[in-house]
């Protein structure tokens, strides 16, 4: 397997305090775009998109955005997820850091969570 971020990954996010933060399936595309399906109820917003660029050998920087919703389906605001990830030499895993920020509909910062993530490549075999 090549040592590239391009592909499908199972990702586990851990907050800086050591607690579980999020789990997702993440797809990185060769054109510099990314798509994530978080293990969250679809009604609150579990799909999001990002753009990425290489910043060092096997290391990428991601800027990711998504919508959030209230229980009644109205907009609750947006979030951003910024990451720096490095793929292992064998291309089977990557690890990195994240900064997750939540904004209300007026664009005011409501919450921020920082931490680390570990991802495992999903393959056909």
N, C-alpha and C positions, 0 to 999 in steps of 0.2 A: 504494500500500500504506500503511495507517495506521501511525503511529509508536507501536505498541503491542507489548508482549512476547508477547501472545497469538498462538499459532500453532506451527508446526513449524520446527525449526532444526537445522542441522548445526553442531556446536560443536567447536572445537579448544582444548584446554587446554595451556598452557605453564607449566612450573614456574619459580620465581623465578631459578633458575640458567640458564634458557634452554633447557632440555631439554624434549622432548615429554612430556607427562604423560598425556593421555587424549583420545580422540575419541568423540563420541556423537551420537545423535539425541535432541533434547529437545523435549517438547511442553508448552507453557504454556497453561493453561485460564483462562477469564475468571472462574471462581469462586475463584481464588486457589490452585489446586492445580497441580502440575507432575509430569511423568512422564519419566524418562530411561532410554534403552536405550544402555548403554555398549558400546564395541567391545572387549569382554572375553569370555573363554569363559564360557558360562552356568553351568558347574559351580562357578565361584568367586563368582558373584553379579554379574550385569550389569544388573539391573533395580532401580530405586530411585525413591522418591517424595519430593515436597517440597511446601512451602507457601510462598507469597510474598505480598508486599504492596508497593504503591507507596510510595516515600519521597520522591520529587521528580518533576517533570515528566519522563516517559520513563525514569525510573530506578526499579528495583525491588530489594528485598532478598529473598533466598531462604534457607530452611533446609530441608535435604534429608537424608534418612536411608536407609540400606540395610543389608542383611545380607551377611555374608561367610562363606565355607565353606572347610573343609579339603578336601584331595584325596579323602578317604573319604566326603565328604558331610556330615560333622558340622559344627556351627556353629563358626566361627572368631572370631565377634564381630560388631561393627557398625561403620559409619562414618557420619560426618556431612560434609556439604558446605555451607558457607555462602558466599553470593555477593552481590555488589552489581553490577548490570548496567544499562547505559544504552543504549537503542535510538536509532539515528541518526534524524534528522528524516525521511528518506525511508522508514524502516521496513524497510530491506533487511538491515541488520546490527545487531548489538549487541556491545559489548565490556564487560569488567568484570574484577573481581578475585575470587579464590576462596581459601578456607581449607579444606583436606581433612584430616580427622582419623580415625585408625583406633583402635578400642578392642577389647580382647580380651573374652572372654565374662564376665569379672569386672568389666568397665567401666573397666579401666585403659588410659590413653592409651599407645599403642604407637608411633605415627608421626604426623607432621604435614607437609603439603606446602602451600605457599602459591604463588600465581602469578596469571596473567592468562588470560583467554579471549577468543576472537573467534568470533562465530557469524554464519552466513549463513542467511537465511530460505529455506525450501523452499516453493515454490508449485506450483500446478497447471500453469502455463505455463512 
